Amino acid sequence: MRTLLTLLLAAGAYAAPPSKIFPYGYDLYDLPNGLRLLTIPTDFPNIVSLYTVVSVGSRHEVEPGKSGFAHFFEHCMFRGTKRFPPQKWETVMKAAGAATNAYTSDDLTVYHATFDKSGLESILDLEADRFQNLEYSESAFRTEALAVNGEYNKNSSEPAEQLMEKLRATAFDRHTYRHTTMGFLADIKDMPNQFAYSKQFFDRFYRPENVTLILAGDLDPKQVRAMVEKYWGPWKKGAVAPQIPVEPPQTAERKAHVPWPTPTLPWMAIGYKVPAFAQNMRDAAALDLISSLALGRNSPLYKKLLLEDQTNDILQGGYENHADPYLFLVYARVKKEADLPAVQDAIISTLNGFKDNLVDAQRLEAVKSNLRYSFALGLDNSEAIAANLAGFIALTRTPETLNQVYDLYASLTPEDLRAVARKYFVASGRTIVTLTHQKEAK
């Protein structure tokens, strides 16, 4: 097992100061067209990981009736180009032994591949081509749109997915976080008719100013920079920043219920309005620590609900980094519907306890140490390094954010956590959604 000290030494000539949580040095370079290149040399031989982070997600879907398109392009980007149709794209990837995939969330879309470094230039050429020259016919568009509809229907068969969809639609009135990454069902059903709009969406958001390339592995930064300039440099600027609706302040607790047509264990989701990551990073860090203290496997609440009372089989959630104000989330699945009120009271009482009492300083330091040590141990290969950076890169475009966050963790006191809890764990900012089996009337 590689220790943090090993990682620090492994960074060699590019090593960052050992006090930083991110132990690797890096080369950060902005092309004239706005594309950002982040190269991270590591000592893991022969392997390279490429994460292409596009700052477009469901948050950017501002036009009524047009949700789901960020996720749609996660699918459509594998449709190929004239130079590299799908079969040829796959041939190049296989020749480099590449493992590839993609994902979409609220604030970003990420395409990633990990491969033998001998395929680096070929894959940079390949990927630059599909980002600049993606091509799909109307019939192919309709086929992909129907596939997205199928994915929505599959996800909708899961109670947790419907719970989340209802929670967001209840908690938000105007902001695009109101819909999930999948989008609203009505929009997805209409998507096959939106071929012309799909071209507009791609042209607006798939531009170099919205893209950061993360390359981690057995690399020479100068060589990487030259290759990226060759293949990605000709890409033209043109990103259009959307006007994201501002969510008005919530003034009262909100509640909703999802009746489930087939037998299922009951669910509950509780969300509190909390700040955007970049707007208040210190509060975000404090809420992160509270997440572990309140909901972690060693927390009193987890032990009570899952081990002692055994009312629950799931308890999870916490703070998630977002570009705009979002929710501190708690998910709970209980074994009996009759236990939902007691579990709700236990969750709310636990979070209120952070407002009323100071966290034990020794316990807080133990959580800080665990977060730091666990993260450091996770940076044990080039793909993990790129993957861990992707979410932060989408929000701030710099790996220094990681160091800032862990420095904030270290500086926070029990008094800081109490102040943050008092600010955000208030009834007027709370939304509660339940899901239970509801038998049809005969």
ChimeraX attribute file (.defattr): number of C-alpha atoms within 10 A of each C-alpha:
attribute: neighborCount
match mode: 1-to-1
recipient: residues
	/A:1	6
	/A:2	13
	/A:3	14
	/A:4	22
	/A:5	11
	/A:6	12
	/A:7	22
	/A:8	22
	/A:9	17
	/A:10	18
	/A:11	18
	/A:12	15
	/A:13	10
	/A:14	17
	/A:15	18
	/A:16	17
	/A:17	12
	/A:18	14
	/A:19	10
	/A:20	15
	/A:21	21
	/A:22	24
	/A:23	24
	/A:24	25
	/A:25	19
	/A:26	19
	/A:27	16
	/A:28	17
	/A:29	16
	/A:30	14
	/A:31	16
	/A:32	15
	/A:33	17
	/A:34	20
	/A:35	22
	/A:36	22
	/A:37	23
	/A:38	25
	/A:39	24
	/A:40	25
	/A:41	25
	/A:42	25
	/A:43	17
	/A:44	15
	/A:45	13
	/A:46	12
	/A:47	23
	/A:48	27
	/A:49	28
	/A:50	26
	/A:51	24
	/A:52	21
	/A:53	24
	/A:54	25
	/A:55	24
	/A:56	24
	/A:57	23
	/A:58	26
	/A:59	26
	/A:60	25
	/A:61	25
	/A:62	16
	/A:63	11
	/A:64	8
	/A:65	15
	/A:66	21
	/A:67	27
	/A:68	25
	/A:69	28
	/A:70	31
	/A:71	23
	/A:72	23
	/A:73	19
	/A:74	16
	/A:75	17
	/A:76	19
	/A:77	18
	/A:78	18
	/A:79	20
	/A:80	23
	/A:81	20
	/A:82	12
	/A:83	13
	/A:84	19
	/A:85	15
	/A:86	14
	/A:87	11
	/A:88	14
	/A:89	19
	/A:90	15
	/A:91	13
	/A:92	16
	/A:93	21
	/A:94	14
	/A:95	13
	/A:96	17
	/A:97	17
	/A:98	22
	/A:99	12
	/A:100	16
	/A:101	13
	/A:102	17
	/A:103	14
	/A:104	21
	/A:105	18
	/A:106	23
	/A:107	22
	/A:108	26
	/A:109	24
	/A:110	24
	/A:111	18
	/A:112	22
	/A:113	19
	/A:114	24
	/A:115	23
	/A:116	18
	/A:117	20
	/A:118	14
	/A:119	18
	/A:120	21
	/A:121	16
	/A:122	16
	/A:123	20
	/A:124	18
	/A:125	15
	/A:126	20
	/A:127	21
	/A:128	19
	/A:129	19
	/A:130	20
	/A:131	19
	/A:132	18
	/A:133	15
	/A:134	20
	/A:135	18
	/A:136	19
	/A:137	10
	/A:138	13
	/A:139	11
	/A:140	15
	/A:141	21
	/A:142	17
	/A:143	14
	/A:144	20
	/A:145	26
	/A:146	17
	/A:147	14
	/A:148	22
	/A:149	22
	/A:150	14
	/A:151	12
	/A:152	18
	/A:153	12
	/A:154	11
	/A:155	14
	/A:156	15
	/A:157	11
	/A:158	11
	/A:159	21
	/A:160	19
	/A:161	15
	/A:162	16
	/A:163	22
	/A:164	18
	/A:165	20
	/A:166	23
	/A:167	29
	/A:168	21
	/A:169	18
	/A:170	18
	/A:171	28
	/A:172	20
	/A:173	16
	/A:174	14
	/A:175	22
	/A:176	26
	/A:177	27
	/A:178	22
	/A:179	24
	/A:180	22
	/A:181	23
	/A:182	24
	/A:183	24
	/A:184	18
	/A:185	17
	/A:186	11
	/A:187	19
	/A:188	24
	/A:189	15
	/A:190	14
	/A:191	25
	/A:192	20
	/A:193	15
	/A:194	17
	/A:195	17
	/A:196	9
	/A:197	13
	/A:198	19
	/A:199	13
	/A:200	10
	/A:201	17
	/A:202	16
	/A:203	14
	/A:204	17
	/A:205	22
	/A:206	20
	/A:207	22
	/A:208	25
	/A:209	22
	/A:210	23
	/A:211	25
	/A:212	25
	/A:213	27
	/A:214	23
	/A:215	29
	/A:216	29
	/A:217	26
	/A:218	19
	/A:219	21
	/A:220	13
	/A:221	20
	/A:222	10
	/A:223	10
	/A:224	19
	/A:225	18
	/A:226	12
	/A:227	17
	/A:228	19
	/A:229	17
	/A:230	14
	/A:231	17
	/A:232	21
	/A:233	17
	/A:234	14
	/A:235	20
	/A:236	15
	/A:237	16
	/A:238	16
	/A:239	16
	/A:240	14
	/A:241	10
	/A:242	13
	/A:243	10
	/A:244	16
	/A:245	14
	/A:246	12
	/A:247	17
	/A:248	10
	/A:249	11
	/A:250	17
	/A:251	10
	/A:252	12
	/A:253	14
	/A:254	18
	/A:255	15
	/A:256	15
	/A:257	16
	/A:258	19
	/A:259	15
	/A:260	18
	/A:261	11
	/A:262	12
	/A:263	10
	/A:264	15
	/A:265	17
	/A:266	22
	/A:267	25
	/A:268	25
	/A:269	23
	/A:270	23
	/A:271	24
	/A:272	24
	/A:273	21
	/A:274	24
	/A:275	22
	/A:276	18
	/A:277	22
	/A:278	18
	/A:279	13
	/A:280	12
	/A:281	17
	/A:282	20
	/A:283	24
	/A:284	25
	/A:285	25
	/A:286	24
	/A:287	22
	/A:288	20
	/A:289	21
	/A:290	23
	/A:291	21
	/A:292	21
	/A:293	24
	/A:294	22
	/A:295	22
	/A:296	19
	/A:297	14
	/A:298	12
	/A:299	13
	/A:300	13
	/A:301	22
	/A:302	22
	/A:303	15
	/A:304	14
	/A:305	20
	/A:306	16
	/A:307	12
	/A:308	11
	/A:309	9
	/A:310	13
	/A:311	21
	/A:312	23
	/A:313	14
	/A:314	14
	/A:315	20
	/A:316	17
	/A:317	18
	/A:318	21
	/A:319	24
	/A:320	16
	/A:321	21
	/A:322	25
	/A:323	17
	/A:324	21
	/A:325	19
	/A:326	24
	/A:327	27
	/A:328	23
	/A:329	22
	/A:330	22
	/A:331	21
	/A:332	23
	/A:333	23
	/A:334	21
	/A:335	16
	/A:336	13
	/A:337	16
	/A:338	11
	/A:339	13
	/A:340	22
	/A:341	10
	/A:342	10
	/A:343	19
	/A:344	18
	/A:345	10
	/A:346	15
	/A:347	21
	/A:348	16
	/A:349	13
	/A:350	16
	/A:351	21
	/A:352	17
	/A:353	17
	/A:354	22
	/A:355	21
	/A:356	12
	/A:357	12
	/A:358	15
	/A:359	19
	/A:360	10
	/A:361	11
	/A:362	10
	/A:363	12
	/A:364	21
	/A:365	16
	/A:366	12
	/A:367	18
	/A:368	18
	/A:369	14
	/A:370	13
	/A:371	16
	/A:372	16
	/A:373	14
	/A:374	11
	/A:375	15
	/A:376	20
	/A:377	14
	/A:378	14
	/A:379	21
	/A:380	17
	/A:381	20
	/A:382	23
	/A:383	21
	/A:384	14
	/A:385	22
	/A:386	27
	/A:387	18
	/A:388	15
	/A:389	20
	/A:390	25
	/A:391	20
	/A:392	19
	/A:393	24
	/A:394	22
	/A:395	17
	/A:396	13
	/A:397	22
	/A:398	16
	/A:399	19
	/A:400	15
	/A:401	18
	/A:402	17
	/A:403	15
	/A:404	16
	/A:405	18
	/A:406	17
	/A:407	16
	/A:408	16
	/A:409	23
	/A:410	15
	/A:411	13
	/A:412	18
	/A:413	17
	/A:414	18
	/A:415	15
	/A:416	15
	/A:417	24
	/A:418	20
	/A:419	17
	/A:420	20
	/A:421	21
	/A:422	15
	/A:423	13
	/A:424	21
	/A:425	21
	/A:426	17
	/A:427	15
	/A:428	15
	/A:429	20
	/A:430	23
	/A:431	24
	/A:432	21
	/A:433	22
	/A:434	23
	/A:435	24
	/A:436	21
	/A:437	17
	/A:438	13
	/A:439	11
	/A:440	9
	/A:441	4
	/A:442	3
